[in-house]
Amino acid sequence: MTPSRNNWTKEEIMAIYQKPMMDLLYEAATIHRERHDPNVVQVSTLLSIKTGGCPEDCGYCPQAARYHTNVEGNDLMSVQQVKAQALRAKSSGSSRVCMGAAWRNVKDGPEFDQVLEMVRTLNKLDMEVCCTLGMLTENQALRLAEAGLYAYNHNLDSSEEYYKEVISTRAFDDRLKTIENVRKTNVTVCSGGIIGMGESLEDRAGMLVALSTLNPQPESVPINALVAVEGTPLEDQKPIEIWDMIRMVATTRIVMPETQVRLSAGRTEMSREGQALCFFAGANSIFAGDKLLTTPNPDVNDDMKMFELLGLVPQKPFVKMEQPKTVEAEDSQWQALGEKPKWSRPGHIIERNKEASLKK
Ligand code: SF4
């Protein structure tokens, strides 16, 4: 078996990415088959539990309050609403629910307590529970772990260099710090990025260096294709070619052989043939549901038809790691510390972000 490595260089990764397509596909598929069942694909459902009104300036995101998009903001959902949606997702083949809140960082208080209750409730449905809530302290990560969280998503988005071209309200190091905090618990790490934001090949490789040199590597790596939403600074970006997605998936599989590589945003623009090549190249997870937070996603029935056509089966929950135990709120050993961590705010000017926020 090809051994896992944590010392990939940008040059090595760029060389892999640029291999002749047939060689790249063969190598990625070989590594994939050594470690995974090629006919099993994990299905996750992404649920926006608090939508819009975000104070951050991520150039790709329609939920940033400063941009003029059609996203309607919603307050935090109730535990019952989340439970009902999770049950629906489970009945259509999802083994994981990922709850996303448009927050800069988690704040101790009633809303976080409500999210902890959602985690407890969904873990009792025997589903893998994931959250993506922004930056997180160690104490908050421990409280989520105790509630039964299986995974925490915190994307690096791009290379450290290109990150500064897309976001000015926090720094790349803040992302790494949150991942480090999650690693102090048993919660698995989900972290990936977006291609098609105008980054170079070097930036794509740089992002994979940052992810693959984490030790341990993330258990899940979502690869998103930018969905250019009107009103965001990246609204005019041209869609990427399917071949870019296939190359990115294959390269991710080669440098992170154990991880679940997730085909994430942008699947509505991909043909079944294109997605099939991504699965062949090592993708073994998708997001299901007609929306990914606020952007469109293929209909669940279409996905199930695609699975049937390709002979794929959804992965059962808790295959990679045991189901975490849920500790009830009254038995918790961790108190809310009410910390006010100093997450950075670089505040450099990104012209296109500034222009988009000033547009009427
Ligand atoms: S990506 Fe997340 S942090 Fe950035 S603006 Fe959107 S909701 Fe906020």
Boltz pocket constraint, residues with backbone or C-beta under 6 A from the ligand:
constraints:
  - pocket:
      binder: B
      contacts: [[A, 54], [A, 55], [A, 56], [A, 57], [A, 58], [A, 61], [A, 62], [A, 63], [A, 64], [A, 101], [A, 102], [A, 103], [A, 104], [A, 134]]
      max_distance: 6.0
